[in-house]
Amino acid sequence: MANSTTSKKEPAASEGKPTPPPVTMISVVAPAVGWLIPGAGHLIQKRWIRGLLLMGSIVTMFVLGILLQGHIYQPNGGDILDILGFVGDVGAGGLYIVAQVMDWGQGAISHATADYGTKYLIVAGLLNFISVADAYHIAIGKKP
Amino acid sequence: MILALSHFSAALLFSIFASIVFGITQRSTSREQVRYGLYCFAMFVGGVFLAGWLMWILRR
């Protein structure tokens, strides 16, 4: 009887507090690598097709943004839209770093649809943020 | 190298890439991922046509 009373109390006590996911090496490394190289967070967890599709989509979008003469935002503390643009751009991780080093995305815009390029660059970064979150969910076992 | 796309082709490419990422990240099984990706693509392209017609009506 005493045992049955104890076993009934244990789950009730743990019901209120959801257990946090365990911090493992892969749960830290996968999002970090995924941010630096889009899709790599999935690839190191052997999600080959998903990783390659994510990599292809995000990298192609970023490259198209550069080719469309999109603007790369610099770190700034000015206008709120410029700050948000920078946050979006920096989501692309390694691609953003390469673009900064090569001084891409700073030229004069010569045609009307170049603004699409700027949007492509921001959205590529934002999509990479989603991809990083997905890699983390796979790493902690929340997603197959 | 400079690329110049029309408004429609730029929107179409955007839809394809965004739909692929949404499909993969927002659903768990392969079948659901494909279905959701196609759903997102259809909504994007539908939105483009809807916005196009709305602008045409407003212009008149």
N, CA and C atoms of all chains as a GROMACS GRO file, in nm:
protein
  612
    1MET      N    1   0.083  -0.121   0.000
    1MET     CA    2   0.000   0.000   0.000
    1MET      C    3   0.087   0.127   0.000
    2ALA      N    4   0.190   0.125   0.085
    2ALA     CA    5   0.278   0.241   0.093
    2ALA      C    6   0.346   0.267  -0.041
    3ASN      N    7   0.383   0.158  -0.107
    3ASN     CA    8   0.448   0.173  -0.237
    3ASN      C    9   0.356   0.234  -0.340
    4SER      N   10   0.228   0.188  -0.338
    4SER     CA   11   0.135   0.239  -0.438
    4SER      C   12   0.106   0.388  -0.416
    5THR      N   13   0.104   0.431  -0.290
    5THR     CA   14   0.080   0.574  -0.261
    5THR      C   15   0.197   0.658  -0.314
    6THR      N   16   0.318   0.609  -0.292
    6THR     CA   17   0.437   0.682  -0.336
    6THR      C   18   0.442   0.693  -0.488
    7SER      N   19   0.411   0.581  -0.555
    7SER     CA   20   0.420   0.581  -0.701
    7SER      C   21   0.314   0.672  -0.762
    8LYS      N   22   0.203   0.694  -0.691
    8LYS     CA   23   0.101   0.784  -0.744
    8LYS      C   24   0.145   0.930  -0.731
    9LYS      N   25   0.221   0.961  -0.626
    9LYS     CA   26   0.259   1.100  -0.602
    9LYS      C   27   0.367   1.149  -0.698
   10GLU      N   28   0.458   1.061  -0.736
   10GLU     CA   29   0.573   1.102  -0.818
   10GLU      C   30   0.536   1.168  -0.951
   11PRO      N   31   0.446   1.106  -1.031
   11PRO     CA   32   0.414   1.172  -1.157
   11PRO      C   33   0.342   1.304  -1.136
   12ALA      N   34   0.260   1.314  -1.030
   12ALA     CA   35   0.188   1.437  -1.004
   12ALA      C   36   0.284   1.552  -0.975
   13ALA      N   37   0.391   1.522  -0.904
   13ALA     CA   38   0.488   1.626  -0.871
   13ALA      C   39   0.563   1.674  -0.995
   14SER      N   40   0.590   1.581  -1.088
   14SER     CA   41   0.667   1.620  -1.207
   14SER      C   42   0.579   1.676  -1.319
   15GLU      N   43   0.445   1.666  -1.303
   15GLU     CA   44   0.355   1.712  -1.408
   15GLU      C   45   0.365   1.863  -1.431
   16GLY      N   46   0.377   1.940  -1.325
   16GLY     CA   47   0.380   2.085  -1.336
   16GLY      C   48   0.506   2.139  -1.400
   17LYS      N   49   0.615   2.069  -1.386
   17LYS     CA   50   0.743   2.118  -1.439
   17LYS      C   51   0.789   2.033  -1.557
   18PRO      N   52   0.776   2.087  -1.678
   18PRO     CA   53   0.828   2.010  -1.792
   18PRO      C   54   0.981   2.004  -1.786
   19THR      N   55   1.032   1.885  -1.807
   19THR     CA   56   1.178   1.870  -1.796
   19THR      C   57   1.247   1.935  -1.915
   20PRO      N   58   1.350   2.015  -1.891
   20PRO     CA   59   1.422   2.077  -2.003
   20PRO      C   60   1.500   1.973  -2.081
   21PRO      N   61   1.516   1.995  -2.213
   21PRO     CA   62   1.591   1.897  -2.291
   21PRO      C   63   1.736   1.890  -2.244
   22PRO      N   64   1.795   1.773  -2.246
   22PRO     CA   65   1.934   1.761  -2.201
   22PRO      C   66   2.030   1.834  -2.294
   23VAL      N   67   2.129   1.900  -2.234
   23VAL     CA   68   2.229   1.971  -2.315
   23VAL      C   69   2.337   1.872  -2.357
   24THR      N   70   2.338   1.841  -2.484
   24THR     CA   71   2.439   1.749  -2.536
   24THR      C   72   2.530   1.826  -2.631
   25MET      N   73   2.638   1.762  -2.668
   25MET     CA   74   2.733   1.824  -2.760
   25MET      C   75   2.665   1.858  -2.893
   26ILE      N   76   2.587   1.761  -2.945
   26ILE     CA   77   2.524   1.782  -3.076
   26ILE      C   78   2.419   1.892  -3.071
   27SER      N   79   2.351   1.909  -2.955
   27SER     CA   80   2.248   2.014  -2.945
   27SER      C   81   2.310   2.154  -2.945
   28VAL      N   82   2.438   2.164  -2.921
   28VAL     CA   83   2.508   2.294  -2.927
   28VAL      C   84   2.576   2.310  -3.063
   29VAL      N   85   2.639   2.201  -3.107
   29VAL     CA   86   2.718   2.208  -3.232
   29VAL      C   87   2.628   2.221  -3.355
   30ALA      N   88   2.518   2.145  -3.360
   30ALA     CA   89   2.432   2.145  -3.480
   30ALA      C   90   2.377   2.284  -3.513
   31PRO      N   91   2.319   2.358  -3.416
   31PRO     CA   92   2.271   2.493  -3.451
   31PRO      C   93   2.384   2.587  -3.491
   32ALA      N   94   2.499   2.575  -3.423
   32ALA     CA   95   2.613   2.664  -3.453
   32ALA      C   96   2.664   2.640  -3.595
   33VAL      N   97   2.682   2.513  -3.629
   33VAL     CA   98   2.730   2.479  -3.764
   33VAL      C   99   2.623   2.515  -3.868
   34GLY      N  100   2.496   2.492  -3.831
   34GLY     CA  101   2.386   2.524  -3.922
   34GLY      C  102   2.376   2.673  -3.950
   35TRP      N  103   2.409   2.756  -3.852
   35TRP     CA  104   2.408   2.901  -3.875
   35TRP      C  105   2.524   2.941  -3.966
   36LEU      N  106   2.641   2.883  -3.940
   36LEU     CA  107   2.761   2.920  -4.016
   36LEU      C  108   2.751   2.874  -4.162
   37ILE      N  109   2.706   2.750  -4.181
   37ILE     CA  110   2.689   2.696  -4.317
   37ILE      C  111   2.545   2.647  -4.327
   38PRO      N  112   2.458   2.720  -4.400
   38PRO     CA  113   2.316   2.680  -4.408
   38PRO      C  114   2.299   2.533  -4.449
   39GLY      N  115   2.220   2.460  -4.372
   39GLY     CA  116   2.193   2.319  -4.402
   39GLY      C  117   2.290   2.222  -4.337
   40ALA      N  118   2.405   2.272  -4.293
   40ALA     CA  119   2.507   2.182  -4.237
   40ALA      C  120   2.464   2.124  -4.102
   41GLY      N  121   2.377   2.195  -4.031
   41GLY     CA  122   2.325   2.143  -3.904
   41GLY      C  123   2.247   2.014  -3.923
   42HIS      N  124   2.181   2.003  -4.038
   42HIS     CA  125   2.109   1.879  -4.071
   42HIS      C  126   2.207   1.775  -4.125
   43LEU      N  127   2.302   1.818  -4.204
   43LEU     CA  128   2.396   1.723  -4.264
   43LEU      C  129   2.479   1.650  -4.158
   44ILE      N  130   2.522   1.721  -4.053
   44ILE     CA  131   2.603   1.651  -3.951
   44ILE      C  132   2.519   1.555  -3.867
   45GLN      N  133   2.386   1.567  -3.880
   45GLN     CA  134   2.299   1.470  -3.812
   45GLN      C  135   2.246   1.364  -3.908
   46LYS      N  136   2.311   1.356  -4.023
   46LYS     CA  137   2.281   1.256  -4.126
   46LYS      C  138   2.142   1.271  -4.188
   47ARG      N  139   2.088   1.393  -4.187
   47ARG     CA  140   1.963   1.423  -4.260
   47ARG      C  141   2.007   1.480  -4.395
   48TRP      N  142   2.055   1.389  -4.483
   48TRP     CA  143   2.122   1.432  -4.605
   48TRP      C  144   2.031   1.511  -4.699
   49ILE      N  145   1.913   1.455  -4.728
   49ILE     CA  146   1.826   1.520  -4.827
   49ILE      C  147   1.777   1.655  -4.775
   50ARG      N  148   1.731   1.656  -4.650
   50ARG     CA  149   1.684   1.782  -4.591
   50ARG      C  150   1.795   1.885  -4.589
   51GLY      N  151   1.914   1.842  -4.547
   51GLY     CA  152   2.027   1.934  -4.539
   51GLY      C  153   2.064   1.993  -4.674
   52LEU      N  154   2.068   1.907  -4.776
   52LEU     CA  155   2.106   1.956  -4.909
   52LEU      C  156   1.999   2.048  -4.966
   53LEU      N  157   1.872   2.014  -4.942
   53LEU     CA  158   1.764   2.102  -4.992
   53LEU      C  159   1.769   2.238  -4.923
   54LEU      N  160   1.790   2.237  -4.791
   54LEU     CA  161   1.798   2.364  -4.717
   54LEU      C  162   1.919   2.445  -4.764
   55MET      N  163   2.031   2.377  -4.778
   55MET     CA  164   2.152   2.444  -4.824
   55MET      C  165   2.131   2.504  -4.963
   56GLY      N  166   2.077   2.423  -5.054
   56GLY     CA  167   2.052   2.470  -5.190
   56GLY      C  168   1.959   2.590  -5.194
   57SER      N  169   1.852   2.583  -5.117
   57SER     CA  170   1.754   2.692  -5.119
   57SER      C  171   1.812   2.821  -5.062
   58ILE      N  172   1.874   2.811  -4.945
   58ILE     CA  173   1.922   2.932  -4.877
   58ILE      C  174   2.041   2.994  -4.950
   59VAL      N  175   2.135   2.909  -4.992
   59VAL     CA  176   2.253   2.962  -5.063
   59VAL      C  177   2.211   3.023  -5.197
   60THR      N  178   2.123   2.954  -5.271
   60THR     CA  179   2.078   3.007  -5.400
   60THR      C  180   2.007   3.141  -5.381
   61MET      N  181   1.924   3.148  -5.278
   61MET     CA  182   1.852   3.272  -5.251
   61MET      C  183   1.949   3.387  -5.220
   62PHE      N  184   2.050   3.356  -5.141
   62PHE     CA  185   2.148   3.458  -5.104
   62PHE      C  186   2.227   3.503  -5.228
   63VAL      N  187   2.271   3.406  -5.309
   63VAL     CA  188   2.348   3.439  -5.429
   63VAL      C  189   2.262   3.521  -5.527
   64LEU      N  190   2.136   3.481  -5.543
   64LEU     CA  191   2.046   3.558  -5.630
   64LEU      C  192   2.031   3.701  -5.578
   65GLY      N  193   2.023   3.715  -5.447
   65GLY     CA  194   2.014   3.848  -5.386
   65GLY      C  195   2.134   3.935  -5.420
   66ILE      N  196   2.252   3.874  -5.416
   66ILE     CA  197   2.374   3.948  -5.452
   66ILE      C  198   2.372   3.984  -5.601
   67LEU      N  199   2.335   3.885  -5.686
   67LEU     CA  200   2.332   3.909  -5.831
   67LEU      C  201   2.228   4.014  -5.870
   68LEU      N  202   2.121   4.022  -5.791
   68LEU     CA  203   2.018   4.123  -5.819
   68LEU      C  204   2.058   4.260  -5.765
   69GLN      N  205   2.180   4.271  -5.716
   69GLN     CA  206   2.234   4.396  -5.660
   69GLN      C  207   2.163   4.438  -5.532
   70GLY      N  208   2.128   4.338  -5.451
   70GLY     CA  209   2.065   4.368  -5.322
   70GLY      C  210   2.164   4.435  -5.228
   71HIS      N  211   2.110   4.503  -5.129
   71HIS     CA  212   2.193   4.577  -5.033
   71HIS      C  213   2.221   4.491  -4.910
   72ILE      N  214   2.347   4.485  -4.870
   72ILE     CA  215   2.384   4.414  -4.746
   72ILE      C  216   2.393   4.518  -4.634
   73TYR      N  217   2.315   4.497  -4.529
   73TYR     CA  218   2.315   4.592  -4.418
   73TYR      C  219   2.438   4.574  -4.329
   74GLN      N  220   2.491   4.687  -4.285
   74GLN     CA  221   2.605   4.684  -4.192
   74GLN      C  222   2.551   4.688  -4.049
   75PRO      N  223   2.634   4.645  -3.951
   75PRO     CA  224   2.591   4.663  -3.810
   75PRO      C  225   2.566   4.811  -3.785
   76ASN      N  226   2.450   4.843  -3.730
   76ASN     CA  227   2.417   4.984  -3.712
   76ASN      C  228   2.324   5.003  -3.593
   77GLY      N  229   2.317   5.122  -3.545
   77GLY     CA  230   2.227   5.155  -3.433
   77GLY      C  231   2.137   5.269  -3.470
   78GLY      N  232   2.103   5.281  -3.596
   78GLY     CA  233   2.023   5.394  -3.644
   78GLY      C  234   1.876   5.360  -3.658
   79ASP      N  235   1.830   5.368  -3.782
   79ASP     CA  236   1.689   5.344  -3.814
   79ASP      C  237   1.650   5.200  -3.781
   80ILE      N  238   1.528   5.184  -3.729
   80ILE     CA  239   1.483   5.050  -3.686
   80ILE      C  240   1.480   4.953  -3.804
   81LEU      N  241   1.442   5.001  -3.922
   81LEU     CA  242   1.438   4.912  -4.040
   81LEU      C  243   1.578   4.867  -4.080
   82ASP      N  244   1.675   4.957  -4.061
   82ASP     CA  245   1.815   4.919  -4.091
   82ASP      C  246   1.865   4.814  -3.991
   83ILE      N  247   1.824   4.831  -3.865
   83ILE     CA  248   1.865   4.733  -3.762
   83ILE      C  249   1.803   4.597  -3.793
   84LEU      N  250   1.673   4.597  -3.827
   84LEU     CA  251   1.606   4.471  -3.860
   84LEU      C  252   1.665   4.408  -3.987
   85GLY      N  253   1.702   4.492  -4.082
   85GLY     CA  254   1.767   4.443  -4.204
   85GLY      C  255   1.898   4.374  -4.171
   86PHE      N  256   1.972   4.433  -4.080
   86PHE     CA  257   2.099   4.371  -4.038
   86PHE      C  258   2.074   4.237  -3.968
   87VAL      N  259   1.972   4.234  -3.880
   87VAL     CA  260   1.940   4.109  -3.809
   87VAL      C  261   1.905   3.999  -3.909
   88GLY      N  262   1.826   4.035  -4.011
   88GLY     CA  263   1.791   3.937  -4.115
   88GLY      C  264   1.913   3.890  -4.191
   89ASP      N  265   1.995   3.984  -4.232
   89ASP     CA  266   2.114   3.950  -4.312
   89ASP      C  267   2.210   3.859  -4.235
   90VAL      N  268   2.229   3.891  -4.106
   90VAL     CA  269   2.329   3.817  -4.028
   90VAL      C  270   2.285   3.671  -4.003
   91GLY      N  271   2.157   3.643  -4.025
   91GLY     CA  272   2.108   3.505  -4.012
   91GLY      C  273   2.172   3.411  -4.111
   92ALA      N  274   2.222   3.465  -4.222
   92ALA     CA  275   2.284   3.380  -4.324
   92ALA      C  276   2.422   3.331  -4.283
   93GLY      N  277   2.472   3.378  -4.170
   93GLY     CA  278   2.595   3.326  -4.111
   93GLY      C  279   2.718   3.345  -4.197
   94GLY      N  280   2.776   3.234  -4.241
   94GLY     CA  281   2.899   3.238  -4.320
   94GLY      C  282   2.883   3.316  -4.449
   95LEU      N  283   2.765   3.308  -4.509
   95LEU     CA  284   2.741   3.381  -4.634
   95LEU      C  285   2.751   3.531  -4.611
   96TYR      N  286   2.697   3.575  -4.496
   96TYR     CA  287   2.704   3.718  -4.463
   96TYR      C  288   2.849   3.760  -4.441
   97ILE      N  289   2.924   3.675  -4.372
   97ILE     CA  290   3.065   3.706  -4.344
   97ILE      C  291   3.144   3.717  -4.475
   98VAL      N  292   3.120   3.619  -4.565
   98VAL     CA  293   3.189   3.623  -4.695
   98VAL      C  294   3.151   3.750  -4.772
   99ALA      N  295   3.021   3.784  -4.771
   99ALA     CA  296   2.975   3.904  -4.842
   99ALA      C  297   3.041   4.030  -4.785
  100GLN      N  298   3.058   4.034  -4.654
  100GLN     CA  299   3.122   4.150  -4.592
  100GLN      C  300   3.270   4.158  -4.630
  101VAL      N  301   3.336   4.042  -4.626
  101VAL     CA  302   3.479   4.038  -4.659
  101VAL      C  303   3.502   4.079  -4.805
  102MET      N  304   3.415   4.029  -4.894
  102MET     CA  305   3.430   4.058  -5.037
  102MET      C  306   3.371   4.193  -5.076
  103ASP      N  307   3.310   4.260  -4.980
  103ASP     CA  308   3.248   4.391  -5.003
  103ASP      C  309   3.136   4.385  -5.106
  104TRP      N  310   3.060   4.276  -5.102
  104TRP     CA  311   2.944   4.263  -5.192
  104TRP      C  312   2.825   4.338  -5.133
  105GLY      N  313   2.731   4.370  -5.217
  105GLY     CA  314   2.607   4.433  -5.170
  105GLY      C  315   2.622   4.578  -5.129
  106GLN      N  316   2.725   4.646  -5.179
  106GLN     CA  317   2.746   4.786  -5.142
  106GLN      C  318   2.742   4.879  -5.262
  107GLY      N  319   2.725   4.821  -5.381
  107GLY     CA  320   2.731   4.902  -5.503
  107GLY      C  321   2.605   4.986  -5.526
  108ALA      N  322   2.615   5.072  -5.629
  108ALA     CA  323   2.500   5.155  -5.666
  108ALA      C  324   2.397   5.069  -5.738
  109ILE      N  325   2.271   5.090  -5.705
  109ILE     CA  326   2.163   5.012  -5.766
  109ILE      C  327   2.131   5.072  -5.903
  110SER      N  328   2.128   4.984  -6.007
  110SER     CA  329   2.111   5.037  -6.143
  110SER      C  330   1.976   5.000  -6.206
  111HIS      N  331   1.895   4.920  -6.140
  111HIS     CA  332   1.764   4.889  -6.198
  111HIS      C  333   1.658   4.874  -6.090
  112ALA      N  334   1.531   4.887  -6.134
  112ALA     CA  335   1.419   4.901  -6.038
  112ALA      C  336   1.397   4.777  -5.952
  113THR      N  337   1.422   4.659  -6.008
  113THR     CA  338   1.391   4.537  -5.932
  113THR      C  339   1.504   4.497  -5.836
  114ALA      N  340   1.605   4.583  -5.822
  114ALA     CA  341   1.716   4.549  -5.730
  114ALA      C  342   1.669   4.538  -5.586
  115ASP      N  343   1.559   4.604  -5.553
  115ASP     CA  344   1.507   4.595  -5.416
  115ASP      C  345   1.468   4.450  -5.383
  116TYR      N  346   1.431   4.374  -5.486
  116TYR     CA  347   1.406   4.231  -5.464
  116TYR      C  348   1.530   4.163  -5.407
  117GLY      N  349   1.646   4.205  -5.458
  117GLY     CA  350   1.773   4.148  -5.411
  117GLY      C  351   1.790   4.167  -5.262
  118THR      N  352   1.760   4.289  -5.215
  118THR     CA  353   1.771   4.317  -5.071
  118THR      C  354   1.678   4.226  -4.991
  119LYS      N  355   1.558   4.207  -5.043
  119LYS     CA  356   1.461   4.121  -4.974
  119LYS      C  357   1.506   3.974  -4.977
  120TYR      N  358   1.562   3.932  -5.089
  120TYR     CA  359   1.614   3.796  -5.100
  120TYR      C  360   1.722   3.772  -4.993
  121LEU      N  361   1.811   3.869  -4.977
  121LEU     CA  362   1.920   3.854  -4.880
  121LEU      C  363   1.866   3.844  -4.738
  122ILE      N  364   1.771   3.931  -4.704
  122ILE     CA  365   1.714   3.930  -4.569
  122ILE      C  366   1.640   3.798  -4.544
  123VAL      N  367   1.558   3.758  -4.642
  123VAL     CA  368   1.478   3.637  -4.623
  123VAL      C  369   1.566   3.512  -4.619
  124ALA      N  370   1.675   3.510  -4.695
  124ALA     CA  371   1.768   3.396  -4.687
  124ALA      C  372   1.821   3.382  -4.544
  125GLY      N  373   1.853   3.493  -4.481
  125GLY     CA  374   1.900   3.491  -4.342
  125GLY      C  375   1.791   3.444  -4.247
  126LEU      N  376   1.669   3.495  -4.267
  126LEU     CA  377   1.559   3.455  -4.177
  126LEU      C  378   1.524   3.308  -4.194
  127LEU      N  379   1.529   3.258  -4.318
  127LEU     CA  380   1.502   3.116  -4.341
  127LEU      C  381   1.611   3.031  -4.275
  128ASN      N  382   1.733   3.084  -4.273
  128ASN     CA  383   1.841   3.008  -4.208
  128ASN      C  384   1.818   3.002  -4.056
  129PHE      N  385   1.760   3.107  -3.998
  129PHE     CA  386   1.726   3.102  -3.855
  129PHE      C  387   1.627   2.987  -3.828
  130ILE      N  388   1.528   2.973  -3.916
  130ILE     CA  389   1.430   2.864  -3.902
  130ILE      C  390   1.500   2.729  -3.916
  131SER      N  391   1.592   2.722  -4.011
  131SER     CA  392   1.667   2.599  -4.034
  131SER      C  393   1.751   2.562  -3.912
  132VAL      N  394   1.811   2.663  -3.849
  132VAL     CA  395   1.893   2.641  -3.728
  132VAL      C  396   1.804   2.586  -3.615
  133ALA      N  397   1.686   2.645  -3.598
  133ALA     CA  398   1.593   2.598  -3.494
  133ALA      C  399   1.552   2.453  -3.521
  134ASP      N  400   1.532   2.420  -3.649
  134ASP     CA  401   1.494   2.283  -3.686
  134ASP      C  402   1.608   2.186  -3.655
  135ALA      N  403   1.730   2.227  -3.683
  135ALA     CA  404   1.847   2.140  -3.653
  135ALA      C  405   1.856   2.115  -3.502
  136TYR      N  406   1.825   2.219  -3.423
  136TYR     CA  407   1.827   2.203  -3.277
  136TYR      C  408   1.718   2.104  -3.232
  137HIS      N  409   1.598   2.116  -3.289
  137HIS     CA  410   1.488   2.026  -3.254
  137HIS      C  411   1.522   1.880  -3.286
  138ILE      N  412   1.591   1.861  -3.397
  138ILE     CA  413   1.633   1.725  -3.433
  138ILE      C  414   1.737   1.676  -3.331
  139ALA      N  415   1.829   1.766  -3.293
  139ALA     CA  416   1.937   1.728  -3.201
  139ALA      C  417   1.885   1.687  -3.064
  140ILE      N  418   1.779   1.753  -3.018
  140ILE     CA  419   1.725   1.719  -2.884
  140ILE      C  420   1.619   1.609  -2.891
  141GLY      N  421   1.592   1.561  -3.010
  141GLY     CA  422   1.498   1.450  -3.027
  141GLY      C  423   1.352   1.491  -3.033
  142LYS      N  424   1.327   1.620  -3.046
  142LYS     CA  425   1.189   1.668  -3.053
  142LYS      C  426   1.127   1.639  -3.190
  143LYS      N  427   1.214   1.626  -3.290
  143LYS     CA  428   1.167   1.602  -3.427
  143LYS      C  429   1.248   1.485  -3.485
  144PRO      N  430   1.182   1.396  -3.561
  144PRO     CA  431   1.257   1.284  -3.618
  144PRO      C  432   1.356   1.327  -3.727
  145MET      N  433   2.880   4.021  -6.245
  145MET     CA  434   2.759   3.973  -6.313
  145MET      C  435   2.635   4.029  -6.245
  146ILE      N  436   2.547   4.082  -6.327
  146ILE     CA  437   2.424   4.141  -6.273
  146ILE      C  438   2.305   4.067  -6.332
  147LEU      N  439   2.210   4.036  -6.248
  147LEU     CA  440   2.090   3.963  -6.291
  147LEU      C  441   1.971   4.057  -6.282
  148ALA      N  442   1.889   4.059  -6.386
  148ALA     CA  443   1.768   4.141  -6.383
  148ALA      C  444   1.648   4.051  -6.407
  149LEU      N  445   1.567   4.034  -6.304
  149LEU     CA  446   1.449   3.948  -6.315
  149LEU      C  447   1.324   4.035  -6.325
  150SER      N  448   1.220   3.979  -6.388
  150SER     CA  449   1.092   4.050  -6.387
  150SER      C  450   1.030   4.034  -6.247
  151HIS      N  451   0.930   4.115  -6.219
  151HIS     CA  452   0.863   4.105  -6.088
  151HIS      C  453   0.807   3.965  -6.066
  152PHE      N  454   0.746   3.910  -6.172
  152PHE     CA  455   0.682   3.779  -6.157
  152PHE      C  456   0.785   3.668  -6.134
  153SER      N  457   0.892   3.667  -6.214
  153SER     CA  458   0.992   3.560  -6.197
  153SER      C  459   1.064   3.572  -6.062
  154ALA      N  460   1.085   3.696  -6.016
  154ALA     CA  461   1.147   3.714  -5.884
  154ALA      C  462   1.055   3.658  -5.774
  155ALA      N  463   0.925   3.686  -5.786
  155ALA     CA  464   0.829   3.637  -5.687
  155ALA      C  465   0.818   3.485  -5.693
  156LEU      N  466   0.825   3.431  -5.814
  156LEU     CA  467   0.814   3.286  -5.832
  156LEU      C  468   0.934   3.213  -5.770
  157LEU      N  469   1.054   3.264  -5.795
  157LEU     CA  470   1.175   3.203  -5.736
  157LEU      C  471   1.172   3.212  -5.584
  158PHE      N  472   1.130   3.328  -5.536
  158PHE     CA  473   1.117   3.348  -5.392
  158PHE      C  474   1.023   3.242  -5.333
  159SER      N  475   0.909   3.220  -5.400
  159SER     CA  476   0.810   3.123  -5.353
  159SER      C  477   0.867   2.982  -5.347
  160ILE      N  478   0.943   2.945  -5.449
  160ILE     CA  479   0.999   2.809  -5.454
  160ILE      C  480   1.092   2.786  -5.335
  161PHE      N  481   1.187   2.876  -5.314
  161PHE     CA  482   1.287   2.855  -5.209
  161PHE      C  483   1.225   2.864  -5.069
  162ALA      N  484   1.138   2.960  -5.050
  162ALA     CA  485   1.075   2.975  -4.918
  162ALA      C  486   0.987   2.852  -4.888
  163SER      N  487   0.916   2.801  -4.989
  163SER     CA  488   0.829   2.685  -4.970
  163SER      C  489   0.909   2.560  -4.932
  164ILE      N  490   1.024   2.543  -4.996
  164ILE     CA  491   1.108   2.427  -4.963
  164ILE      C  492   1.149   2.431  -4.816
  165VAL      N  493   1.195   2.548  -4.771
  165VAL     CA  494   1.240   2.560  -4.631
  165VAL      C  495   1.122   2.544  -4.535
  166PHE      N  496   1.009   2.607  -4.566
  166PHE     CA  497   0.891   2.593  -4.480
  166PHE      C  498   0.848   2.447  -4.470
  167GLY      N  499   0.845   2.380  -4.585
  167GLY     CA  500   0.801   2.240  -4.586
  167GLY      C  501   0.890   2.153  -4.499
  168ILE      N  502   1.019   2.168  -4.512
  168ILE     CA  503   1.113   2.083  -4.438
  168ILE      C  504   1.109   2.113  -4.288
  169THR      N  505   1.100   2.241  -4.254
  169THR     CA  506   1.115   2.278  -4.112
  169THR      C  507   0.985   2.271  -4.033
  170GLN      N  508   0.871   2.283  -4.100
  170GLN     CA  509   0.746   2.293  -4.024
  170GLN      C  510   0.670   2.161  -4.010
  171ARG      N  511   0.714   2.057  -4.077
  171ARG     CA  512   0.647   1.927  -4.067
  171ARG      C  513   0.750   1.818  -4.041
  172SER      N  514   0.701   1.702  -3.990
  172SER     CA  515   0.793   1.597  -3.948
  172SER      C  516   0.817   1.489  -4.052
  173THR      N  517   0.710   1.433  -4.106
  173THR     CA  518   0.729   1.321  -4.199
  173THR      C  519   0.750   1.372  -4.342
  174SER      N  520   0.812   1.289  -4.424
  174SER     CA  521   0.844   1.330  -4.562
  174SER      C  522   0.718   1.367  -4.639
  175ARG      N  523   0.614   1.285  -4.624
  175ARG     CA  524   0.490   1.309  -4.697
  175ARG      C  525   0.428   1.444  -4.658
  176GLU      N  526   0.425   1.469  -4.527
  176GLU     CA  527   0.370   1.596  -4.478
  176GLU      C  528   0.454   1.715  -4.525
  177GLN      N  529   0.585   1.694  -4.530
  177GLN     CA  530   0.674   1.802  -4.572
  177GLN      C  531   0.647   1.840  -4.718
  178VAL      N  532   0.629   1.738  -4.803
  178VAL     CA  533   0.601   1.765  -4.945
  178VAL      C  534   0.467   1.835  -4.959
  179ARG      N  535   0.368   1.785  -4.888
  179ARG     CA  536   0.233   1.843  -4.896
  179ARG      C  537   0.233   1.988  -4.848
  180TYR      N  538   0.301   2.014  -4.736
  180TYR     CA  539   0.303   2.150  -4.681
  180TYR      C  540   0.383   2.245  -4.770
  181GLY      N  541   0.492   2.192  -4.828
  181GLY     CA  542   0.572   2.273  -4.920
  181GLY      C  543   0.489   2.314  -5.041
  182LEU      N  544   0.413   2.218  -5.096
  182LEU     CA  545   0.328   2.249  -5.212
  182LEU      C  546   0.217   2.346  -5.173
  183TYR      N  547   0.163   2.328  -5.053
  183TYR     CA  548   0.058   2.418  -5.004
  183TYR      C  549   0.111   2.562  -4.994
  184CYS      N  550   0.230   2.576  -4.935
  184CYS     CA  551   0.292   2.709  -4.921
  184CYS      C  552   0.317   2.771  -5.058
  185PHE      N  553   0.367   2.689  -5.151
  185PHE     CA  554   0.396   2.740  -5.285
  185PHE      C  555   0.267   2.789  -5.352
  186ALA      N  556   0.161   2.709  -5.339
  186ALA     CA  557   0.033   2.748  -5.399
  186ALA      C  558  -0.017   2.879  -5.336
  187MET      N  559  -0.002   2.893  -5.205
  187MET     CA  560  -0.048   3.015  -5.138
  187MET      C  561   0.035   3.136  -5.181
  188PHE      N  562   0.165   3.116  -5.195
  188PHE     CA  563   0.252   3.226  -5.240
  188PHE      C  564   0.210   3.272  -5.380
  189VAL      N  565   0.199   3.175  -5.472
  189VAL     CA  566   0.168   3.210  -5.610
  189VAL      C  567   0.026   3.267  -5.619
  190GLY      N  568  -0.066   3.207  -5.545
  190GLY     CA  569  -0.203   3.260  -5.539
  190GLY      C  570  -0.202   3.404  -5.488
  191GLY      N  571  -0.123   3.430  -5.388
  191GLY     CA  572  -0.111   3.566  -5.333
  191GLY      C  573  -0.057   3.664  -5.434
  192VAL      N  574   0.038   3.617  -5.515
  192VAL     CA  575   0.096   3.703  -5.620
  192VAL      C  576  -0.012   3.742  -5.720
  193PHE      N  577  -0.090   3.643  -5.765
  193PHE     CA  578  -0.197   3.672  -5.862
  193PHE      C  579  -0.303   3.762  -5.801
  194LEU      N  580  -0.339   3.734  -5.676
  194LEU     CA  581  -0.440   3.815  -5.607
  194LEU      C  582  -0.394   3.960  -5.594
  195ALA      N  583  -0.269   3.976  -5.550
  195ALA     CA  584  -0.215   4.111  -5.534
  195ALA      C  585  -0.208   4.181  -5.670
  196GLY      N  586  -0.173   4.106  -5.774
  196GLY     CA  587  -0.165   4.162  -5.909
  196GLY      C  588  -0.300   4.215  -5.955
  197TRP      N  589  -0.403   4.133  -5.937
  197TRP     CA  590  -0.538   4.176  -5.978
  197TRP      C  591  -0.587   4.293  -5.893
  198LEU      N  592  -0.556   4.291  -5.763
  198LEU     CA  593  -0.596   4.403  -5.677
  198LEU      C  594  -0.532   4.533  -5.723
  199MET      N  595  -0.405   4.526  -5.758
  199MET     CA  596  -0.336   4.647  -5.806
  199MET      C  597  -0.396   4.694  -5.939
  200TRP      N  598  -0.434   4.597  -6.023
  200TRP     CA  599  -0.496   4.632  -6.151
  200TRP      C  600  -0.629   4.702  -6.129
  201ILE      N  601  -0.707   4.652  -6.031
  201ILE     CA  602  -0.837   4.714  -6.000
  201ILE      C  603  -0.816   4.854  -5.942
  202LEU      N  604  -0.721   4.868  -5.852
  202LEU     CA  605  -0.696   4.998  -5.789
  202LEU      C  606  -0.646   5.102  -5.890
  203ARG      N  607  -0.576   5.053  -5.990
  203ARG     CA  608  -0.518   5.144  -6.089
  203ARG      C  609  -0.626   5.202  -6.180
  204ARG      N  610  -0.734   5.127  -6.197
  204ARG     CA  611  -0.839   5.171  -6.291
  204ARG      C  612  -0.933   5.272  -6.228
   0.00000   0.00000   0.00000
